[in-house]
Amino acid sequence: MEQKRPIKVLVAKPGLDGHDRGANVVAMGLRDEGMEVIYSGLRQTPEKIVNTAVQEDVDVIGLSILSGAHNRLFPEIIKLLKEKGKEDTLVVAGGHILEKDIPFLQEVGISAVFGHGVSVKSIAEYIRNNVAL
Amino acid sequence: MAKSDSIVRRKRLGVEELAGQLAGGSEIALARLITLVENDPDGMPRVLPLIQQHLGKAFCVGFTGPPGAGKSSLVSRVTKVMRERGKKVGIIAVDPTSPFSGGAFLGDRIRMQEHYLDPGVFIRSMATRGSLGGLARATKDGIKLMDVYGCDYILVETVGVGQTELDIMQTTDITAVVLVPEGGDSVQAMKAGLMEIGDVFVINKSDRPGAESLAVQVQAVLMMNPRYGSGAPPVLLTQGVSGDGVAELVDVIQAQQLNLNSSELEARRREKRKQEFEEIFKWAAAQEWKKLAGSDGTVKKQLDEVVKGLKDPYTALKEIFPDGFIKRYERTPS
């Protein structure tokens, strides 16, 4: 099997919630799955997240949010990605996201929402299946 | 878990187009080109001829030293001062690739958050991907691309394993060695290698006990080195978190940039170009060997005998190249 280049992922914390344990677990887990992972740090604005994604030229952005502000922040992030010419990026999300909000988010451009109890391995698998190298 | 079908494919962009945008200062072109040279061995060979004549404007400073020395915070502070002085800054932060998973946690950038929205600062993280000298193989190429993009200064932060990092000296114009006053550093500092590659020595976390005495010890060791005579590299005290001493560090960097001007800087860069050519030549030869070992009948037979222990490698090599290694290929007389 041909050795493919590592997939590059940005794990980001948009908004004001200070809970990053989940984000850290996913970040480390994806590293163990052979990916190159950047963690943005807490309290990132959509603009900061997109700037980082552009400079690092990531394949994937993983948004971790527990504050409930996803319906407002995620569309903003997708919009900025398009404006900067970086719309060819897989955007996924996790944290406290209500089931009923998922259809709206998918419509906006979030490819997958990983709820509670999901294994990091399955997140890695999803990413590998949906990023064409 | 809710999913939708959404395979993402990267945009295919022409190298010429990207190179043109790069020279015009396009951030996303720089990012995409760095990705290209990181992943495609044909990348830099295609890009470099297009940008060769634009090279040489940026001044490149390496930051090396043991893990925990506070390099990332220091680089961020140095960037802040350079921005206040109206300079455009590029940063390459290198972190180690796990030899087991092949993945990496690129955690330096998080210390540079104050620059995330500044269009005059471009930060790129790189994983070593198996390179052992403290830098990624693509770091040199990244520096060239940032040069053409328009950076006045390019700051390169190494992995930080300490004494084994000599790559940095061959890659940057000057090198700052960052130490901290803890963990037997005074003894560590005197080990060869690290003490001989610095153009400036920085004792970071200078608010901690032992900082002043470490500075004195480092100064003493440097002055004992006959290579320096009376012109030993400066030793500075800084505090990456508060910013103390950082303006003075930037003063030293800018002074060295001026002093190194023309002849010595050009001499260093010539030496680097020579080494780089040699590296690329060796790499190309190694690729040729791999091809030969797989496809050439004579080579395969000799290799087989060596592997079986029937023949020593020197004899085998002589039988493959009876007239000498180079003579097998067409060669123009000098």
Interface residues (C-beta under 8 A of the other chain):
Chain A: R5 P6 A27 M28 L30 R31 D32 E33 G34 M35 E36 V37 I38 Y39 S40 G41 Q44 E47 K48 N51 T52 V54 Q55 E56 D57 D59 K84 G85 K86 D88 T89 L90 E99 I102 Q106 S111 A112 V113 F114 G115 V118 S122 Y126 N129 N130 V131 A132
Chain B: M1 A2 K3 S4 S6 I7 V8 R9 R10 K11 E27 I28 A31 R32 I34 T35 E38 N39 T97 S98 S101 G102 G103 A104 F105 L106 G107 R109 I110 Q113 Y116 L117 F122 I123 R124 S125 A127 R129
